[in-house]
Amino acid sequence: MPRLALNDVELYYEDTGSGFPVVFCHEFAGDYRSWEPQVRTFDRLYRCITYSQRGFPPSGAPTDPETYSQDLLIEDLRALVTHLGISQAHFVGFSMGGSVVLNFALRYPELCRGIVVAGTGAGTTNRERFEEDIRHVVELIHTRGMRSFADTYAEGPTRQPFKRKDPYGWAVFREQLAGHSPHGQAYTMQGVMMRRPTIFSLESGLRELTVPTLVAIGDEDEPCVDVAVFLKRTLPSAGLLVLPQSGHTINLEEPAVFNAEVLEFFQLAEADRWARRATVTTSLLPA
């Protein structure tokens, strides 16, 4: 079980396959296992690195709430990549991990051959409701424990398409979530998700980011739809993938479609055929 001690925490990671590296960064309700459908596809062509972020088993879960922030998650990822001797990679992030990957690319664009930002942006719109939900989640974890939290969280509206399409996969997701660290989950909510900058606030930096980017969204992932459109319009090298009648967990909910589109994106980025736009316009005629 490979582990790396860095930044006062021990990270668990898995390194599978060979070829150009792909690093996967999981969501708040997941861990390194969340990428199994992707690893089983991409390790035939790529070196796949999955890991659990701080606070998520089997990585360490510090008991000091001040050791949880998005900046620390970004630097954990940087330290992991350095430890593995990776000079450049594709980075695939989902939800909380998508925000980490996007901000990682803003900070370290030279390390990124391409980035996939999926289901990202909760809390950027409808901020008051988002903060209320975080407070409720933290209280639920503290008062009723991880089992009750997992059962409740997995029934959220953006997870219903997953449950409808793949009840077995959804049940596995729920059981894995129930095994997470209570304080790791609560401190991640408070220190990372509550305090991270909104995607809209990153606009000036995003307009200068030229790393090839695939933005992916399920059309029933309401908290993230407007953010995905914003990213498409703002990032010069962005393409937008929308999966119909799909919720938040698109890499598990629709793995075949997700994998095929991401693979094509990788190939186009590696061939320098992923387009970059000079401007975004709504005009029907040339300028």
N, C-alpha and C positions, 0 to 999 in steps of 0.2 A: 504494500500500500504506500505509494510515493507521497511523501509529505515534505513541505517546505516551511521552515521557520523564517518569517519576515515581518517587519513592522510590528513586532510584539504579538504576533499571532501565528498559529500553525495552520497552513492551508493544505487540504487534501486535493490531489489532482490525478487525472488519468491521461496517459499519452499513448494513443493508439494509431496504428497505420504508419504510412510513410508518404513522402511527397511534400508539396508546398503546405505550410502549416495553416490550420484553421483553429481559432480559439473561440470557444463558446462560453457565453456569460449568461447565467440563468436569472429567472425572475424571483420576486419576493416569495412566492408560494412554491418554489422549486428548489433544486440543488443540482449537482452534477449529473444525476440520473435523468433529469428532464430532457436531456439531449440524446437519449438512446436511439430514437428513430433516425436521427441525423447521423450519429456516429456509425450506425450499421450500414448506412448508405455511403457516406463520404470517406470512410477509412479505406475504401477500395482504391481511392485515387489520391487522398490527402492524408497528411499527418493531423490527427484530430486531438485537441487538448480540451478537456472538460475539467472543471474544478468547482468546488463549493466555496462560496464567498465567506468571509468572516461572519460568524454567527450561525452558520448553516452546517449541520453534520455531513460528513465526519470531520470537517474543519473545526478549529477552535471557536468557542463562543465566549469572548471576554465578558466579564461581569461588570466592567466599568462602562456606563452608558456613553461616556465621552470618547470611547474608542470606536464609535460608529458614525461614519459620515460618508457621503459620496466621494469626497476627496480621498479618503483613505481607501475606498474600494478601487478607485482609479489607480492609486499608487500600488496597491496590492497586485493589480493586473500587470502593471509595468514591471514590478519586481519578479513576478512569475515568468513573464516573457524573457526577461534578462537571464534568469536562472536557467531557462531551457535553451538559451543560446539562439533565440529567434531574432533575426534582424528585421524581418517584415512578415506579415501574415494577413489573412482575412480574419476579421473579427465579427462574430455573430452574436448579437445581444437581443434578449427578449424582455420587454416590460422594464422592470428596474434595471436589468442587465443591459437593455437597449439604451437607457439613459447613461449608464456607465460607459458603454462603447462609444456613444456619440460624443460624450465629453472627453473620453480618452483620445478620440480622433482629433478633437479640437486642440488638445494639449500635445499630442505626439503624432501628428499626421504622417511623419516620415516612417513610422512603424506599420502603417496601414496600407495594404494593397487594395483592399476594399472593405466596406463595412455593411452589415445588414442590421437594420434597426426595426425590430418587429414589436407591434403592440405596445408602443412607447408613448408616454405623455400624460398619464393619469395625474391629476392635480394641477395641470396647466389651465384647464377650463373648469368652471364650477368649483372654484377653490374652497369656498365655504363648506360645501358638502363633503369635499375630499378631507378636509381637516376634521370635520365632525366624524367621518367614518374611521379615520385613524384613531381618534380618541376612543371610539367605541370598540375597535379591534383590540387596542392595548388593554382596556378594562376587561374585555371578555377573556383574554389570555390570562391576565392576572387573577381573575376571580373564578374562572371555570376550567382553565387548563387547555392544553393543546387539542385534546380530543373534541371538546365542544367547539373550540375555535375552528378546527379543520372541517367539522361537519357543517358549520354555519357558512364559512368562507367559500367552501366548494359549491354551495348552493347559490352563490351570487348570480345575478342576471347575465353577466358576460361569460359565465362558465356553463350556462344551460345548453348552448349548442353542442358543446363537447359531451355533456351527459346524454343528450338526445342521440347523437350520432354514434358514440362509442362508450356505452355504459361501463364496460370493463376497464377501459383505459382511464375513464374518469374516476372510477373507484380506486385504481392504483394510485392516481394522483392524490386523492383525498387521504389514503392511508400513509403515503410518504410524507405528506404535510403534517399529519398527526404525530409523526415521530421527530419533528423538529424541536429545537431548543426553545423553551418558552421565553427566556430573557433575550435570546438571540433574535427571535421574531419581533418582540416588543421594542427592543432597542433599535432594530433596523427600521421599524416604522417611524419611531420618534427621531432618530438621528440621521437617517438617510432620506427617507421619503418625505418627511415633514419639512426638512431643512434644505433639500436640494433646490437649485434654481429651476424655475419653470422653463419649458422648451422655448416659449415665446421670448423670454428674456435673453436668450442666446442669439438673437437674430443677427446682430452685427458680425459676430464670429462665424456663424453658419454661412453667411453670404460670401465669405472668403475661403470656405473649406472646399477644396477641389477633389478630395478623395472620392472615388466611385462609391455610390451609396444606393442600396436597395432599401426602400421603406416598405414594410409589409403590414397589412392590417386586415382584420376581419370586419365585415361591414356591420356586424352587430356588437362590435366593441365600442360602444358609444362614447366612453370617456376619452378615447384615443383617436377617433375619426378626424376631428378638426385639426388635431396636431399633425396627423399624417399628411393631410392636404397642405398644411402650412410648411412642413418640411419639404414636400415636393416642390412647392413654389419658391422656397428660399434657398435650398441647396443647389448650386449650379450643376452638380453631377448626380442628381437624385432621379431615381425612377420609382414609381408607386405601384405596388402590387396589392390589389384588393380581392380578398377571397369572399365569394358570396355566401350569405346565410351562415356566416362563421363568427365565432365569438373571440374571446381574448387569447386562448391558448392554441394559436393556429399551428404551431409546429407539432403539437400532439394531436390536435383535432383533425388536421388535413395534412398528414406527413408526406404523402406522395406528391401532392401539388406543391407544397412548400419546398420539398427537397429538389424537385425538378426545376423550379424557378430560381432557387438559390444556386444550383449547379450551373445553370446557364449564365447567371450573373457573374459567378467566379470566372467562367471561361471568357466572357467578354471583357471583364476587367483585366485579366491576365494578358489578353491579346491587344489591349489598349483600344478596344472597340466600343467601350461604354461611353455614350455621348456626354458631352459637357455643353451646357447652354450658356450663351453670353448674357441673355436677358430673359425674363418671363413677361410675356405680353398676352393680352386678350384680343388683340387686333386680328382681323381676318386677312389683312393685306400686308405685304412687306413694308417695313419702315421706310 
